[in-house]
Every structure is written in structure tokens, then in C-alpha cells.
Amino acid sequence: LGLSGPPGAGKSTFIECFGKMLTERKHKVSVLAVDPSSSTSGGSLLGDKTRMTELSRDMNAYIRPSPTSGTLGGVTRTTNEAILLCEGGGYDVVLVETVGVGQSEFAVADMVDMFILLLPPAGGDELQGIKRGIIEMADLVVINKADGDLVVAARRIQAEYISAMKLLRKRSKVWRPKV
């Protein structure tokens, strides 16, 4: 599964919770987390693993943070090979978390069985999301952080994306993307 979305959408937190649910159901889960690299120093914080503390201690989970090292598209140049290695290593669920992305970074969509776009409910101009690009590639749109004071905003953005996705060309004859 490829998971993408803007910075702050809650990708790492979502993976922590989803990954724990999967390991409790006896799945072996691998997480390939991609972090941006500095254009100045070339370094990367690789901080996604620190937001997955419970999952990182789980014996049925493997978390591998990797820097983009200048690769565009939200992934690294070796992400596809890393997915194959994880599958070969016995992990039956591989979650690929992209860097916080915009509308054109969706290279992961061609590497995975399902591409999930996570969106926060109050992230600004929600109609930006209906622009061609990343939304066209999504198999599933998850409105994350949809609780507390954000419930109304989350329902509004959900309705907007459901309407917007009806206007997009279908990628599959059997699957209709869900929001």
C-alpha cells in the first residue's frame, strides 16, 4: 500500500495505528518511510520512525526510513526494489509512506497494489485537491484527523472530494475510488 498526502496529514500516525492493527491480526508488516533530504546539506532527519514508537517495538513489524536523496516523486530511487525485498523477506503487508507531497508527486502509485491519499480536514483550499494529478491516481482518499472540532470540516471535505472524483476519468473498470 502506498500512502501519501501533504505534510501534517498524519501519515506516520495513521501507519502506526493501522500497522498495529495488522500485526495484532498476525500479519507481518514492513514500513518503508521516505523522508526529504536537505538540498543544502544532503542530510535527512529520518524522523518518521520516531512517530511509530509502538510499531517499531513490534516483532512482526519492520520500519525502514530512507532519504529521498534528491529523487522526485515522493519516493527514493530504490523504493521499488525495497518493496520486493520486503515481500521476499516474508512481510505480507508493505506500507510505503511518501514524503509530504503536493499535486504531482505520486510515483509510488505505480509501485503498489493500492494508492491511498491522506488529507487533513482543514488544510486550506480544499478545491486544490481536485486538480488533475495526485487525486486522479488515488484508489482511496482518507480524510484523517476527523474528530473533535474537525468533524464538520471533515464531512464537508469528504463531500467535496466525492463530488470531484465523479468528474475524473476512471482508471479501472472494476474499482471506484472511495472517500
Buried (B, 14 or more C-beta within 10 A) or exposed (E): BBBBBBEEBBBBBBBBBBBBEBBEEEBBBBBBBBBBBEEEEEEBEBEBBEBBEEBBEBEBBBBBBBBBEEBEBBBBBEBBEBBEBBEEEEBEBBBBBBBBBBBEBBBBBEBBEEBBBBBBBEBEEBEEBBEEBBBBBBBBBBBBBBEEEBEEBBEBBBEBBEEBBEEBEEBEEEEEBEB
